[in-house]
Amino acid sequence: PLPFVADDILVHFDDDRSKATLDLLADFGKANQVLLFTHHRSIRALAAPLASAGLANIVDLERGG
């Protein structure tokens, strides 16, 4: 299957909706590759428990100069 690629799709969501969506994407990611890009630290923090549980990976990209 093709990967699901999303860029800042949670930008207008509150924390509860963002968490629910991250849980859904983690479940979807069990059978498909999911790439979620964001620059929001709050989304990263909400995804941290999923990463700790082995359901997600968080990759920080360094700023280019």
N, CA, C and O atoms as a Maestro MAE file, in Angstrom:
{
 s_m_m2io_version
 :::
 2.0.0
}

f_m_ct {
 s_m_title
 :::
 protein
 m_atom[260] {
  # First column is atom index #
  i_m_mmod_type
  r_m_x_coord
  r_m_y_coord
  r_m_z_coord
  i_m_residue_number
  s_m_chain_name
  s_m_pdb_residue_name
  s_m_pdb_atom_name
  i_m_atomic_number
  :::
  1 25 0.825 -1.212 0.000 1 A "PRO " " N  " 7
  2 3 0.000 0.000 0.000 1 A "PRO " " CA " 6
  3 2 0.862 1.267 0.000 1 A "PRO " " C  " 6
  4 15 1.987 1.280 0.499 1 A "PRO " " O  " 8
  5 25 0.303 2.306 -0.567 2 A "LEU " " N  " 7
  6 3 0.987 3.590 -0.559 2 A "LEU " " CA " 6
  7 2 0.990 4.164 0.851 2 A "LEU " " C  " 6
  8 15 0.061 3.914 1.618 2 A "LEU " " O  " 8
  9 25 2.023 4.933 1.207 3 A "PRO " " N  " 7
  10 3 2.032 5.554 2.532 3 A "PRO " " CA " 6
  11 2 1.004 6.685 2.606 3 A "PRO " " C  " 6
  12 15 0.652 7.291 1.594 3 A "PRO " " O  " 8
  13 25 0.540 6.951 3.805 4 A "PHE " " N  " 7
  14 3 -0.337 8.088 4.069 4 A "PHE " " CA " 6
  15 2 0.560 9.225 4.543 4 A "PHE " " C  " 6
  16 15 1.195 9.107 5.591 4 A "PHE " " O  " 8
  17 25 0.624 10.305 3.805 5 A "VAL " " N  " 7
  18 3 1.490 11.439 4.118 5 A "VAL " " CA " 6
  19 2 0.614 12.643 4.427 5 A "VAL " " C  " 6
  20 15 -0.245 13.023 3.632 5 A "VAL " " O  " 8
  21 25 0.846 13.243 5.602 6 A "ALA " " N  " 7
  22 3 0.033 14.384 6.031 6 A "ALA " " CA " 6
  23 2 0.938 15.482 6.578 6 A "ALA " " C  " 6
  24 15 1.893 15.207 7.304 6 A "ALA " " O  " 8
  25 25 0.637 16.704 6.230 7 A "ASP " " N  " 7
  26 3 1.422 17.857 6.686 7 A "ASP " " CA " 6
  27 2 0.522 18.776 7.504 7 A "ASP " " C  " 6
  28 15 -0.369 19.432 6.964 7 A "ASP " " O  " 8
  29 25 0.763 18.816 8.806 8 A "ASP " " N  " 7
  30 3 0.052 19.700 9.746 8 A "ASP " " CA " 6
  31 2 -1.474 19.575 9.669 8 A "ASP " " C  " 6
  32 15 -2.182 20.581 9.705 8 A "ASP " " O  " 8
  33 25 -1.971 18.358 9.565 9 A "ILE " " N  " 7
  34 3 -3.417 18.164 9.485 9 A "ILE " " CA " 6
  35 2 -4.115 18.432 10.816 9 A "ILE " " C  " 6
  36 15 -5.340 18.548 10.855 9 A "ILE " " O  " 8
  37 25 -3.353 18.533 11.911 10 A "LEU " " N  " 7
  38 3 -3.955 18.738 13.226 10 A "LEU " " CA " 6
  39 2 -3.879 20.195 13.686 10 A "LEU " " C  " 6
  40 15 -4.167 20.498 14.844 10 A "LEU " " O  " 8
  41 25 -3.502 21.068 12.808 11 A "VAL " " N  " 7
  42 3 -3.217 22.454 13.170 11 A "VAL " " CA " 6
  43 2 -4.415 23.167 13.811 11 A "VAL " " C  " 6
  44 15 -4.221 24.035 14.662 11 A "VAL " " O  " 8
  45 25 -5.623 22.827 13.429 12 A "HIS " " N  " 7
  46 3 -6.803 23.504 13.973 12 A "HIS " " CA " 6
  47 2 -7.559 22.642 14.989 12 A "HIS " " C  " 6
  48 15 -8.670 22.988 15.391 12 A "HIS " " O  " 8
  49 25 -6.961 21.521 15.402 13 A "PHE " " N  " 7
  50 3 -7.601 20.625 16.358 13 A "PHE " " CA " 6
  51 2 -7.233 21.019 17.784 13 A "PHE " " C  " 6
  52 15 -6.136 21.521 18.028 13 A "PHE " " O  " 8
  53 25 -8.148 20.794 18.727 14 A "ASP " " N  " 7
  54 3 -7.792 20.942 20.134 14 A "ASP " " CA " 6
  55 2 -7.042 19.677 20.566 14 A "ASP " " C  " 6
  56 15 -6.926 18.727 19.793 14 A "ASP " " O  " 8
  57 25 -6.535 19.671 21.804 15 A "ASP " " N  " 7
  58 3 -5.720 18.543 22.257 15 A "ASP " " CA " 6
  59 2 -6.478 17.221 22.253 15 A "ASP " " C  " 6
  60 15 -5.912 16.189 21.893 15 A "ASP " " O  " 8
  61 25 -7.747 17.233 22.647 16 A "ASP " " N  " 7
  62 3 -8.525 15.987 22.676 16 A "ASP " " CA " 6
  63 2 -8.690 15.401 21.272 16 A "ASP " " C  " 6
  64 15 -8.529 14.197 21.071 16 A "ASP " " O  " 8
  65 25 -9.008 16.250 20.320 17 A "ARG " " N  " 7
  66 3 -9.161 15.773 18.941 17 A "ARG " " CA " 6
  67 2 -7.819 15.351 18.347 17 A "ARG " " C  " 6
  68 15 -7.744 14.374 17.603 17 A "ARG " " O  " 8
  69 25 -6.778 16.080 18.675 18 A "SER " " N  " 7
  70 3 -5.446 15.712 18.193 18 A "SER " " CA " 6
  71 2 -5.040 14.349 18.739 18 A "SER " " C  " 6
  72 15 -4.544 13.508 17.989 18 A "SER " " O  " 8
  73 25 -5.239 14.122 20.018 19 A "LYS " " N  " 7
  74 3 -4.900 12.832 20.638 19 A "LYS " " CA " 6
  75 2 -5.702 11.704 19.999 19 A "LYS " " C  " 6
  76 15 -5.145 10.653 19.682 19 A "LYS " " O  " 8
  77 25 -6.993 11.908 19.809 20 A "ALA " " N  " 7
  78 3 -7.833 10.883 19.186 20 A "ALA " " CA " 6
  79 2 -7.359 10.583 17.763 20 A "ALA " " C  " 6
  80 15 -7.347 9.424 17.350 20 A "ALA " " O  " 8
  81 25 -6.974 11.600 17.021 21 A "THR " " N  " 7
  82 3 -6.499 11.411 15.654 21 A "THR " " CA " 6
  83 2 -5.151 10.697 15.635 21 A "THR " " C  " 6
  84 15 -4.914 9.834 14.790 21 A "THR " " O  " 8
  85 25 -4.271 11.056 16.564 22 A "LEU " " N  " 7
  86 3 -2.983 10.369 16.648 22 A "LEU " " CA " 6
  87 2 -3.172 8.890 16.978 22 A "LEU " " C  " 6
  88 15 -2.482 8.034 16.425 22 A "LEU " " O  " 8
  89 25 -4.105 8.593 17.875 23 A "ASP " " N  " 7
  90 3 -4.412 7.191 18.191 23 A "ASP " " CA " 6
  91 2 -4.916 6.453 16.950 23 A "ASP " " C  " 6
  92 15 -4.518 5.318 16.688 23 A "ASP " " O  " 8
  93 25 -5.779 7.099 16.203 24 A "LEU " " N  " 7
  94 3 -6.312 6.509 14.974 24 A "LEU " " CA " 6
  95 2 -5.199 6.282 13.947 24 A "LEU " " C  " 6
  96 15 -5.138 5.228 13.313 24 A "LEU " " O  " 8
  97 25 -4.329 7.267 13.788 25 A "LEU " " N  " 7
  98 3 -3.218 7.122 12.844 25 A "LEU " " CA " 6
  99 2 -2.250 6.027 13.289 25 A "LEU " " C  " 6
  100 15 -1.703 5.316 12.446 25 A "LEU " " O  " 8
  101 25 -2.031 5.879 14.585 26 A "ALA " " N  " 7
  102 3 -1.168 4.819 15.097 26 A "ALA " " CA " 6
  103 2 -1.773 3.453 14.790 26 A "ALA " " C  " 6
  104 15 -1.058 2.522 14.418 26 A "ALA " " O  " 8
  105 25 -3.074 3.337 14.946 27 A "ASP " " N  " 7
  106 3 -3.746 2.083 14.618 27 A "ASP " " CA " 6
  107 2 -3.665 1.807 13.110 27 A "ASP " " C  " 6
  108 15 -3.382 0.684 12.692 27 A "ASP " " O  " 8
  109 25 -3.913 2.828 12.315 28 A "PHE " " N  " 7
  110 3 -3.800 2.706 10.862 28 A "PHE " " CA " 6
  111 2 -2.371 2.328 10.467 28 A "PHE " " C  " 6
  112 15 -2.157 1.597 9.500 28 A "PHE " " O  " 8
  113 25 -1.397 2.834 11.228 29 A "GLY " " N  " 7
  114 3 0.000 2.579 10.944 29 A "GLY " " CA " 6
  115 2 0.444 1.157 11.200 29 A "GLY " " C  " 6
  116 15 1.556 0.780 10.829 29 A "GLY " " O  " 8
  117 25 -0.404 0.360 11.825 30 A "LYS " " N  " 7
  118 3 -0.060 -1.054 12.029 30 A "LYS " " CA " 6
  119 2 -0.053 -1.817 10.710 30 A "LYS " " C  " 6
  120 15 0.625 -2.837 10.587 30 A "LYS " " O  " 8
  121 25 -0.797 -1.335 9.732 31 A "ALA " " N  " 7
  122 3 -0.883 -2.009 8.434 31 A "ALA " " CA " 6
  123 2 -0.390 -1.142 7.282 31 A "ALA " " C  " 6
  124 15 -0.206 -1.641 6.172 31 A "ALA " " O  " 8
  125 25 -0.173 0.145 7.529 32 A "ASN " " N  " 7
  126 3 0.233 1.090 6.487 32 A "ASN " " CA " 6
  127 2 1.281 2.040 7.059 32 A "ASN " " C  " 6
  128 15 1.333 2.273 8.267 32 A "ASN " " O  " 8
  129 25 2.095 2.573 6.194 33 A "GLN " " N  " 7
  130 3 3.059 3.569 6.641 33 A "GLN " " CA " 6
  131 2 2.363 4.924 6.735 33 A "GLN " " C  " 6
  132 15 1.681 5.348 5.802 33 A "GLN " " O  " 8
  133 25 2.542 5.598 7.870 34 A "VAL " " N  " 7
  134 3 1.966 6.917 8.098 34 A "VAL " " CA " 6
  135 2 3.103 7.895 8.361 34 A "VAL " " C  " 6
  136 15 3.939 7.659 9.234 34 A "VAL " " O  " 8
  137 25 3.136 8.982 7.615 35 A "LEU " " N  " 7
  138 3 4.102 10.060 7.826 35 A "LEU " " CA " 6
  139 2 3.325 11.323 8.151 35 A "LEU " " C  " 6
  140 15 2.576 11.836 7.320 35 A "LEU " " O  " 8
  141 25 3.507 11.810 9.349 36 A "LEU " " N  " 7
  142 3 2.818 13.024 9.797 36 A "LEU " " CA " 6
  143 2 3.871 14.085 10.079 36 A "LEU " " C  " 6
  144 15 4.727 13.903 10.945 36 A "LEU " " O  " 8
  145 25 3.809 15.165 9.365 37 A "PHE " " N  " 7
  146 3 4.743 16.270 9.549 37 A "PHE " " CA " 6
  147 2 4.066 17.390 10.324 37 A "PHE " " C  " 6
  148 15 2.920 17.748 10.052 37 A "PHE " " O  " 8
  149 25 4.786 17.934 11.286 38 A "THR " " N  " 7
  150 3 4.267 19.081 12.030 38 A "THR " " CA " 6
  151 2 5.439 19.861 12.625 38 A "THR " " C  " 6
  152 15 6.522 19.314 12.831 38 A "THR " " O  " 8
  153 25 5.214 21.114 12.890 39 A "HIS " " N  " 7
  154 3 6.203 21.914 13.602 39 A "HIS " " CA " 6
  155 2 5.683 22.305 14.989 39 A "HIS " " C  " 6
  156 15 6.304 23.099 15.696 39 A "HIS " " O  " 8
  157 25 4.551 21.742 15.358 40 A "HIS " " N  " 7
  158 3 3.926 22.065 16.647 40 A "HIS " " CA " 6
  159 2 4.440 21.140 17.745 40 A "HIS " " C  " 6
  160 15 4.264 19.924 17.672 40 A "HIS " " O  " 8
  161 25 5.066 21.710 18.746 41 A "ARG " " N  " 7
  162 3 5.600 20.921 19.855 41 A "ARG " " CA " 6
  163 2 4.502 20.207 20.624 41 A "ARG " " C  " 6
  164 15 4.740 19.134 21.179 41 A "ARG " " O  " 8
  165 25 3.315 20.776 20.669 42 A "SER " " N  " 7
  166 3 2.219 20.142 21.405 42 A "SER " " CA " 6
  167 2 1.815 18.815 20.757 42 A "SER " " C  " 6
  168 15 1.459 17.870 21.461 42 A "SER " " O  " 8
  169 25 1.867 18.736 19.448 43 A "ILE " " N  " 7
  170 3 1.543 17.482 18.750 43 A "ILE " " CA " 6
  171 2 2.623 16.448 19.047 43 A "ILE " " C  " 6
  172 15 2.320 15.275 19.266 43 A "ILE " " O  " 8
  173 25 3.860 16.875 19.056 44 A "ARG " " N  " 7
  174 3 4.957 15.971 19.396 44 A "ARG " " CA " 6
  175 2 4.759 15.426 20.804 44 A "ARG " " C  " 6
  176 15 4.928 14.228 21.033 44 A "ARG " " O  " 8
  177 25 4.403 16.288 21.743 45 A "ALA " " N  " 7
  178 3 4.187 15.852 23.121 45 A "ALA " " CA " 6
  179 2 3.030 14.856 23.215 45 A "ALA " " C  " 6
  180 15 3.102 13.893 23.978 45 A "ALA " " O  " 8
  181 25 1.970 15.082 22.448 46 A "LEU " " N  " 7
  182 3 0.837 14.157 22.452 46 A "LEU " " CA " 6
  183 2 1.208 12.812 21.831 46 A "LEU " " C  " 6
  184 15 0.628 11.787 22.189 46 A "LEU " " O  " 8
  185 25 2.162 12.804 20.911 47 A "ALA " " N  " 7
  186 3 2.590 11.567 20.265 47 A "ALA " " CA " 6
  187 2 3.622 10.802 21.085 47 A "ALA " " C  " 6
  188 15 3.856 9.622 20.824 47 A "ALA " " O  " 8
  189 25 4.237 11.437 22.057 48 A "ALA " " N  " 7
  190 3 5.294 10.801 22.845 48 A "ALA " " CA " 6
  191 2 4.843 9.492 23.511 48 A "ALA " " C  " 6
  192 15 5.597 8.519 23.475 48 A "ALA " " O  " 8
  193 25 3.649 9.425 24.116 49 A "PRO " " N  " 7
  194 3 3.228 8.148 24.701 49 A "PRO " " CA " 6
  195 2 3.071 7.032 23.661 49 A "PRO " " C  " 6
  196 15 3.327 5.867 23.963 49 A "PRO " " O  " 8
  197 25 2.663 7.376 22.466 50 A "LEU " " N  " 7
  198 3 2.571 6.379 21.389 50 A "LEU " " CA " 6
  199 2 3.959 5.865 21.022 50 A "LEU " " C  " 6
  200 15 4.144 4.673 20.776 50 A "LEU " " O  " 8
  201 25 4.920 6.762 20.988 51 A "ALA " " N  " 7
  202 3 6.298 6.359 20.695 51 A "ALA " " CA " 6
  203 2 6.844 5.469 21.810 51 A "ALA " " C  " 6
  204 15 7.521 4.478 21.536 51 A "ALA " " O  " 8
  205 25 6.557 5.812 23.057 52 A "SER " " N  " 7
  206 3 7.008 5.002 24.195 52 A "SER " " CA " 6
  207 2 6.415 3.600 24.152 52 A "SER " " C  " 6
  208 15 7.051 2.635 24.577 52 A "SER " " O  " 8
  209 25 5.194 3.495 23.638 53 A "ALA " " N  " 7
  210 3 4.512 2.195 23.542 53 A "ALA " " CA " 6
  211 2 4.919 1.422 22.289 53 A "ALA " " C  " 6
  212 15 4.435 0.312 22.067 53 A "ALA " " O  " 8
  213 25 5.804 1.993 21.465 54 A "GLY " " N  " 7
  214 3 6.243 1.324 20.251 54 A "GLY " " CA " 6
  215 2 5.254 1.416 19.102 54 A "GLY " " C  " 6
  216 15 5.345 0.661 18.135 54 A "GLY " " O  " 8
  217 25 4.308 2.345 19.209 55 A "LEU " " N  " 7
  218 3 3.290 2.506 18.169 55 A "LEU " " CA " 6
  219 2 3.600 3.638 17.202 55 A "LEU " " C  " 6
  220 15 2.874 3.838 16.228 55 A "LEU " " O  " 8
  221 25 4.668 4.377 17.462 56 A "ALA " " N  " 7
  222 3 5.044 5.500 16.608 56 A "ALA " " CA " 6
  223 2 6.533 5.758 16.774 56 A "ALA " " C  " 6
  224 15 7.140 5.349 17.764 56 A "ALA " " O  " 8
  225 25 7.095 6.422 15.823 57 A "ASN " " N  " 7
  226 3 8.472 6.918 15.901 57 A "ASN " " CA " 6
  227 2 8.433 8.416 15.715 57 A "ASN " " C  " 6
  228 15 7.706 8.926 14.862 57 A "ASN " " O  " 8
  229 25 9.204 9.112 16.500 58 A "ILE " " N  " 7
  230 3 9.302 10.568 16.360 58 A "ILE " " CA " 6
  231 2 10.692 10.907 15.852 58 A "ILE " " C  " 6
  232 15 11.699 10.510 16.440 58 A "ILE " " O  " 8
  233 25 10.731 11.636 14.764 59 A "VAL " " N  " 7
  234 3 11.991 12.043 14.160 59 A "VAL " " CA " 6
  235 2 12.041 13.558 14.154 59 A "VAL " " C  " 6
  236 15 11.167 14.214 13.586 59 A "VAL " " O  " 8
  237 25 13.065 14.111 14.786 60 A "ASP " " N  " 7
  238 3 13.252 15.557 14.776 60 A "ASP " " CA " 6
  239 2 14.209 15.917 13.654 60 A "ASP " " C  " 6
  240 15 15.324 15.399 13.593 60 A "ASP " " O  " 8
  241 25 13.781 16.793 12.777 61 A "LEU " " N  " 7
  242 3 14.637 17.264 11.699 61 A "LEU " " CA " 6
  243 2 15.364 18.513 12.164 61 A "LEU " " C  " 6
  244 15 14.754 19.424 12.723 61 A "LEU " " O  " 8
  245 25 16.638 18.551 11.936 62 A "GLU " " N  " 7
  246 3 17.415 19.719 12.339 62 A "GLU " " CA " 6
  247 2 17.200 20.843 11.359 62 A "GLU " " C  " 6
  248 15 16.962 20.627 10.171 62 A "GLU " " O  " 8
  249 25 17.290 22.050 11.883 63 A "ARG " " N  " 7
  250 3 17.148 23.230 11.024 63 A "ARG " " CA " 6
  251 2 18.392 23.405 10.170 63 A "ARG " " C  " 6
  252 15 19.523 23.270 10.637 63 A "ARG " " O  " 8
  253 25 18.144 23.709 8.906 64 A "GLY " " N  " 7
  254 3 19.259 24.002 8.011 64 A "GLY " " CA " 6
  255 2 19.695 25.443 8.184 64 A "GLY " " C  " 6
  256 15 18.897 26.284 8.599 64 A "GLY " " O  " 8
  257 25 20.898 25.732 7.886 65 A "GLY " " N  " 7
  258 3 21.384 27.066 8.119 65 A "GLY " " CA " 6
  259 2 21.708 27.751 6.886 65 A "GLY " " C  " 6
  260 15 22.137 28.904 6.915 65 A "GLY " " O  " 8
  :::
 }
 m_bond[259] {
  # First column is bond index #
  i_m_from
  i_m_to
  i_m_order
  :::
  1 1 2 1
  2 2 3 1
  3 3 4 2
  4 3 5 1
  5 5 6 1
  6 6 7 1
  7 7 8 2
  8 7 9 1
  9 9 10 1
  10 10 11 1
  11 11 12 2
  12 11 13 1
  13 13 14 1
  14 14 15 1
  15 15 16 2
  16 15 17 1
  17 17 18 1
  18 18 19 1
  19 19 20 2
  20 19 21 1
  21 21 22 1
  22 22 23 1
  23 23 24 2
  24 23 25 1
  25 25 26 1
  26 26 27 1
  27 27 28 2
  28 27 29 1
  29 29 30 1
  30 30 31 1
  31 31 32 2
  32 31 33 1
  33 33 34 1
  34 34 35 1
  35 35 36 2
  36 35 37 1
  37 37 38 1
  38 38 39 1
  39 39 40 2
  40 39 41 1
  41 41 42 1
  42 42 43 1
  43 43 44 2
  44 43 45 1
  45 45 46 1
  46 46 47 1
  47 47 48 2
  48 47 49 1
  49 49 50 1
  50 50 51 1
  51 51 52 2
  52 51 53 1
  53 53 54 1
  54 54 55 1
  55 55 56 2
  56 55 57 1
  57 57 58 1
  58 58 59 1
  59 59 60 2
  60 59 61 1
  61 61 62 1
  62 62 63 1
  63 63 64 2
  64 63 65 1
  65 65 66 1
  66 66 67 1
  67 67 68 2
  68 67 69 1
  69 69 70 1
  70 70 71 1
  71 71 72 2
  72 71 73 1
  73 73 74 1
  74 74 75 1
  75 75 76 2
  76 75 77 1
  77 77 78 1
  78 78 79 1
  79 79 80 2
  80 79 81 1
  81 81 82 1
  82 82 83 1
  83 83 84 2
  84 83 85 1
  85 85 86 1
  86 86 87 1
  87 87 88 2
  88 87 89 1
  89 89 90 1
  90 90 91 1
  91 91 92 2
  92 91 93 1
  93 93 94 1
  94 94 95 1
  95 95 96 2
  96 95 97 1
  97 97 98 1
  98 98 99 1
  99 99 100 2
  100 99 101 1
  101 101 102 1
  102 102 103 1
  103 103 104 2
  104 103 105 1
  105 105 106 1
  106 106 107 1
  107 107 108 2
  108 107 109 1
  109 109 110 1
  110 110 111 1
  111 111 112 2
  112 111 113 1
  113 113 114 1
  114 114 115 1
  115 115 116 2
  116 115 117 1
  117 117 118 1
  118 118 119 1
  119 119 120 2
  120 119 121 1
  121 121 122 1
  122 122 123 1
  123 123 124 2
  124 123 125 1
  125 125 126 1
  126 126 127 1
  127 127 128 2
  128 127 129 1
  129 129 130 1
  130 130 131 1
  131 131 132 2
  132 131 133 1
  133 133 134 1
  134 134 135 1
  135 135 136 2
  136 135 137 1
  137 137 138 1
  138 138 139 1
  139 139 140 2
  140 139 141 1
  141 141 142 1
  142 142 143 1
  143 143 144 2
  144 143 145 1
  145 145 146 1
  146 146 147 1
  147 147 148 2
  148 147 149 1
  149 149 150 1
  150 150 151 1
  151 151 152 2
  152 151 153 1
  153 153 154 1
  154 154 155 1
  155 155 156 2
  156 155 157 1
  157 157 158 1
  158 158 159 1
  159 159 160 2
  160 159 161 1
  161 161 162 1
  162 162 163 1
  163 163 164 2
  164 163 165 1
  165 165 166 1
  166 166 167 1
  167 167 168 2
  168 167 169 1
  169 169 170 1
  170 170 171 1
  171 171 172 2
  172 171 173 1
  173 173 174 1
  174 174 175 1
  175 175 176 2
  176 175 177 1
  177 177 178 1
  178 178 179 1
  179 179 180 2
  180 179 181 1
  181 181 182 1
  182 182 183 1
  183 183 184 2
  184 183 185 1
  185 185 186 1
  186 186 187 1
  187 187 188 2
  188 187 189 1
  189 189 190 1
  190 190 191 1
  191 191 192 2
  192 191 193 1
  193 193 194 1
  194 194 195 1
  195 195 196 2
  196 195 197 1
  197 197 198 1
  198 198 199 1
  199 199 200 2
  200 199 201 1
  201 201 202 1
  202 202 203 1
  203 203 204 2
  204 203 205 1
  205 205 206 1
  206 206 207 1
  207 207 208 2
  208 207 209 1
  209 209 210 1
  210 210 211 1
  211 211 212 2
  212 211 213 1
  213 213 214 1
  214 214 215 1
  215 215 216 2
  216 215 217 1
  217 217 218 1
  218 218 219 1
  219 219 220 2
  220 219 221 1
  221 221 222 1
  222 222 223 1
  223 223 224 2
  224 223 225 1
  225 225 226 1
  226 226 227 1
  227 227 228 2
  228 227 229 1
  229 229 230 1
  230 230 231 1
  231 231 232 2
  232 231 233 1
  233 233 234 1
  234 234 235 1
  235 235 236 2
  236 235 237 1
  237 237 238 1
  238 238 239 1
  239 239 240 2
  240 239 241 1
  241 241 242 1
  242 242 243 1
  243 243 244 2
  244 243 245 1
  245 245 246 1
  246 246 247 1
  247 247 248 2
  248 247 249 1
  249 249 250 1
  250 250 251 1
  251 251 252 2
  252 251 253 1
  253 253 254 1
  254 254 255 1
  255 255 256 2
  256 255 257 1
  257 257 258 1
  258 258 259 1
  259 259 260 2
  :::
 }
}
